[in-house]
Amino acid sequence: MPAVVYFIQSGEDGPIKIGWTSTGNPWGRCAALQTGSPEELEVVGFFVGPQSEERRLHEKFAEHRIRGEWFAPVHDLKVEIGRSLILLRHAVEIAEMMGEE
């Protein structure tokens, strides 16, 4: 599986982790993080991309950094997550169309 940049949110309105995993499995990463979190964690978005994309997003949202890779759930970050979901949806649609041919 390709590497992905992922967004994991702590609770409904809590901080959002911007991370990267070479395994391509953001849910596995979420499960690993869950053991150390009292709040329910949820994968709220992801996209295929190199680690440099994770760094770019860390820099873009640096002023909203809480600690480490965790950021305040500001509007612009939520828009970025929305873009990742749109890209994912399009990728799934294209894969489904290619499978029908």
C-alpha positions as CSV (number, residue, x, y, z in Angstrom):
1,M,0.0,0.0,0.0
2,P,1.2,3.5,-0.7
3,A,2.3,5.9,2.1
4,V,-0.4,8.3,3.3
5,V,-0.8,11.6,5.2
6,Y,-3.6,11.2,7.7
7,F,-5.7,13.3,10.0
8,I,-6.8,11.8,13.3
9,Q,-9.1,13.8,15.6
10,S,-9.4,13.4,19.4
11,G,-13.0,13.6,20.4
12,E,-15.7,15.5,18.4
13,D,-14.1,19.0,18.7
14,G,-10.6,18.1,19.9
15,P,-7.2,18.5,18.4
16,I,-6.2,17.0,15.1
17,K,-3.0,15.0,14.5
18,I,-1.4,15.5,11.1
19,G,0.7,12.4,10.5
20,W,2.3,10.2,7.9
21,T,2.6,6.4,7.7
22,S,4.5,4.3,5.2
23,T,2.2,1.4,5.8
24,G,-0.7,3.2,4.1
25,N,-3.0,2.2,7.0
26,P,-4.2,5.3,9.0
27,W,-6.6,3.1,11.0
28,G,-3.7,1.0,12.3
29,R,-1.9,4.1,13.3
30,C,-5.1,5.4,15.0
31,A,-5.4,2.1,17.0
32,A,-1.8,2.4,18.1
33,L,-2.4,6.0,19.3
34,Q,-5.8,5.1,21.0
35,T,-4.1,3.1,23.7
36,G,-2.5,6.3,25.1
37,S,-5.6,8.6,24.7
38,P,-8.5,9.0,27.1
39,E,-10.6,10.5,24.2
40,E,-12.0,8.5,21.3
41,L,-9.7,8.9,18.3
42,E,-11.0,8.9,14.7
43,V,-9.4,9.0,11.3
44,V,-11.2,12.0,9.8
45,G,-9.2,12.0,6.5
46,F,-6.2,10.9,4.6
47,F,-4.5,11.0,1.2
48,V,-1.7,9.3,-0.6
49,G,1.4,11.3,-0.3
50,P,5.1,11.6,0.7
51,Q,6.4,12.6,4.1
52,S,7.2,16.0,2.6
53,E,3.4,16.7,2.4
54,E,3.1,16.0,6.1
55,R,5.9,18.5,6.8
56,R,4.3,21.1,4.4
57,L,1.0,20.8,6.4
58,H,2.9,21.1,9.7
59,E,4.5,24.3,8.5
60,K,1.2,25.6,7.0
61,F,-0.6,25.2,10.4
62,A,2.3,25.9,12.7
63,E,0.6,28.8,14.4
64,H,-2.2,26.4,15.4
65,R,0.2,23.7,16.8
66,I,-0.8,22.5,20.3
67,R,2.1,20.1,20.8
68,G,4.1,17.9,18.5
69,E,1.9,16.8,15.6
70,W,-1.4,17.9,17.2
71,F,-3.1,21.0,16.0
72,A,-6.2,23.1,17.0
73,P,-9.2,22.1,14.9
74,V,-9.4,25.5,13.1
75,H,-11.5,26.1,10.0
76,D,-8.7,26.1,7.5
77,L,-7.5,22.7,8.8
78,K,-11.0,21.3,8.4
79,V,-11.1,22.6,4.8
80,E,-7.8,20.8,4.2
81,I,-9.3,17.6,5.5
82,G,-12.3,18.1,3.3
83,R,-10.0,18.4,0.3
84,S,-8.5,15.0,1.2
85,L,-11.9,13.4,1.4
86,I,-12.8,14.8,-2.0
87,L,-9.6,13.4,-3.5
88,L,-10.2,10.1,-1.9
89,R,-13.8,9.9,-3.2
90,H,-12.6,10.7,-6.8
91,A,-9.9,8.1,-6.5
92,V,-12.5,5.5,-5.5
93,E,-14.8,6.5,-8.3
94,I,-12.0,6.2,-10.9
95,A,-10.9,2.8,-9.5
96,E,-14.5,1.6,-9.7
97,M,-14.9,2.9,-13.3
98,M,-11.7,1.2,-14.3
99,G,-12.9,-2.1,-12.8
100,E,-16.0,-1.9,-14.9
101,E,-14.1,-1.7,-18.2
